[in-house]
Amino acid sequence: MPTCSVCHKTNQFLRIEAFGVCSDCYPEHGPVIRDAVAGIVQEAEYRVGVKRTDLQLDSVARSIAHCEALRRYGVLPGVDVDPGILAGELEAARTAIIEDVIRAQWFAARERVKDLRGGGDKLNAYTSAIERIQALMAHVDDVGLIEKAVMVMRAERDKLAFDQLFDRAELAEAKGQRAKARDLYIEAAFSLAKDVTPDEFQQDLRAKVEAKINQLGGRP
């Protein structure tokens, strides 16, 4: 016996339109279902030819919104997917896109650091990678994964900045330039104080540089 997918009315004389919706419910709900189904298909086709990450993420977000519009109806006749399951798959796809970008940018930054000679250029390699990852925040609702990656990459950049100063200080100390070495060790300690990495992750570095400063007579 004909049954409406929306109001669940059952009647042998009930007129059923597309998606199993009765003629009474269709004017309100039919266009919503039709547009959501069409949107999901269109976005999936669109993503096949799109390479830019921001456009991919925006498309996935639109697809998820279409799934949410369908979720209230459950599985409908003529619709091949469960909107709840598809929304979960799209969320996983969005996470995978973000993870791929993070891995690519992280790897690129580390490789550039190996190839570059200037200390400032090496730091800029990390800064550029961090900015590219942060740009993704405008295209997702949950930025937790991005924030974690940025925190780790900033910590690596801060450690690199410290190491550059510490290495210069050690070189000056090896040359007998004690005053210059002490000043550079102090600058290295200051870099730890002013960077964005939480202090609890830099205790070993802080202890190491403070020991060097004390060996050379302490702060002036």
C-alpha positions in Angstrom: 0.0 0.0 0.0 1.4 3.5 -0.9 3.1 5.1 2.1 4.6 8.6 2.3 8.3 8.8 3.2 7.7 12.1 5.1 4.3 11.9 6.9 4.1 8.1 6.7 0.5 8.3 5.8 -0.8 5.1 4.2 -3.7 5.0 1.9 -4.5 2.9 -1.2 -5.5 6.1 -2.9 -2.5 8.1 -1.8 -0.7 9.8 -4.7 3.1 9.3 -4.4 5.5 11.7 -6.1 9.3 11.4 -6.4 11.3 10.0 -3.5 8.2 8.4 -2.1 6.7 11.7 -0.9 2.9 12.1 -1.1 1.4 14.9 -3.1 0.4 16.7 0.1 4.0 16.8 1.4 5.8 17.2 -1.9 5.4 21.0 -2.3 7.3 21.6 0.9 9.7 18.7 1.1 10.1 17.6 -2.5 12.2 20.5 -3.7 14.5 20.3 -0.6 15.1 16.6 -1.3 15.6 17.1 -5.0 18.0 20.0 -4.6 20.0 18.1 -1.9 20.3 15.0 -4.0 21.3 17.0 -7.1 23.8 19.0 -5.0 25.5 15.9 -3.7 25.9 14.5 -7.3 27.1 17.8 -8.7 29.7 18.3 -5.9 31.1 14.8 -6.3 31.5 15.4 -10.1 33.0 18.9 -9.4 35.7 17.5 -7.1 36.9 15.0 -9.7 38.5 17.9 -11.7 39.5 20.2 -8.9 43.1 20.3 -7.6 43.1 23.3 -5.3 42.8 22.2 -1.7 40.6 25.2 -0.6 38.1 24.4 -3.4 38.0 20.7 -2.5 37.3 21.6 1.1 34.6 24.0 0.2 33.0 21.4 -2.0 33.1 18.8 0.7 31.5 21.3 3.1 28.6 21.9 0.6 28.2 18.2 0.2 27.9 17.7 4.0 25.4 20.4 4.2 23.3 18.6 1.5 23.6 15.4 3.6 22.4 17.2 6.6 19.3 18.5 4.7 18.5 14.9 3.8 19.3 13.3 7.1 15.9 14.1 8.6 14.3 12.0 5.9 16.4 8.9 6.3 16.9 6.6 3.4 14.5 7.6 0.6 13.2 5.6 -2.4 15.2 6.6 -5.4 18.2 7.8 -3.4 21.1 5.4 -3.4 22.9 6.5 -0.3 22.2 6.9 3.4 22.8 10.6 4.1 24.1 9.9 7.6 26.7 7.4 6.3 27.7 9.6 3.4 28.2 12.6 5.8 30.6 10.5 7.8 32.5 9.4 4.7 32.8 13.1 3.6 34.0 14.1 7.1 36.7 11.4 6.8 37.6 12.7 3.3 37.9 16.2 4.6 40.3 15.0 7.3 42.3 13.1 4.7 42.6 16.2 2.5 43.9 18.3 5.5 46.3 15.6 6.6 47.7 15.4 3.0 48.4 19.1 3.0 50.0 19.1 6.4 52.3 16.2 5.4 53.2 17.9 2.1 53.9 21.3 3.7 55.8 19.8 6.6 58.0 17.7 4.3 58.6 20.6 2.0 59.7 22.8 4.9 62.1 20.2 6.2 63.6 19.6 2.8 64.0 23.3 2.1 65.8 23.7 5.4 68.3 21.1 4.3 68.9 22.9 1.0 69.1 26.5 2.2 72.2 28.0 3.7 70.9 31.3 5.2 69.5 31.1 8.7 66.7 33.5 7.9 65.8 31.6 4.7 65.5 28.4 6.7 63.1 30.0 9.2 61.1 31.5 6.4 60.7 28.0 4.9 58.8 27.0 8.1 56.9 30.3 8.2 55.6 29.9 4.7 54.5 26.3 5.3 52.7 27.3 8.5 50.9 30.1 6.7 49.8 27.8 3.9 48.4 25.3 6.5 46.7 28.1 8.5 45.0 29.3 5.3 42.9 26.1 5.4 41.2 27.2 8.7 38.9 29.5 6.7 37.5 26.4 4.9 36.7 24.1 7.8 34.6 24.2 10.9 36.8 22.2 13.2 40.3 23.6 13.1 41.7 21.3 15.8 43.9 19.2 13.5 45.3 22.3 11.8 46.1 24.0 15.1 48.0 20.9 16.4 50.1 20.8 13.2 50.8 24.5 13.4 51.9 24.2 17.0 54.3 21.4 16.2 55.7 23.2 13.2 56.1 26.4 15.2 58.0 24.4 17.8 60.4 23.1 15.1 60.9 26.6 13.8 61.6 28.0 17.3 64.0 25.1 17.9 65.8 25.9 14.7 66.1 29.6 15.6 67.5 28.6 19.0 70.0 26.2 17.5 71.2 28.8 15.0 72.1 31.2 17.8 73.5 28.4 20.1 75.7 27.2 17.3 77.1 30.7 16.7 77.7 31.1 20.4 79.6 27.8 20.6 81.7 28.8 17.6 82.6 32.1 19.2 83.4 30.3 22.5 85.7 27.9 20.6 87.5 30.8 19.1 88.1 32.3 22.6 85.6 35.1 22.1 84.0 34.8 25.5 82.1 38.1 25.5 80.6 37.5 22.1 79.7 33.9 23.0 78.0 35.0 26.2 76.0 37.6 24.3 74.9 35.0 21.8 73.9 32.6 24.5 71.9 35.3 26.1 70.2 36.0 22.8 69.5 32.3 22.4 67.9 32.3 25.9 65.8 35.4 25.0 64.6 33.6 21.8 63.1 30.9 24.0 61.4 33.5 26.1 59.8 35.3 23.3 58.8 32.5 20.9 55.4 30.8 20.8 56.4 27.3 22.0 55.1 26.6 25.5 57.9 26.8 28.1 57.3 23.2 29.3 58.5 21.9 26.0 61.8 23.8 26.1 63.0 23.1 29.6 66.1 21.2 28.4 67.1 23.9 26.0 66.6 26.5 28.7 68.8 24.6 31.1 71.5 24.0 28.5 71.8 27.7 27.5 71.6 29.0 31.1 74.5 26.6 32.0 76.6 28.1 29.2 75.7 31.7 30.3 76.8 30.9 33.9 80.0 29.3 32.7 80.9 32.5 31.0 80.3 34.7 34.0 76.5 35.1 34.0 74.4 37.9 32.7 76.0 41.4 32.8 
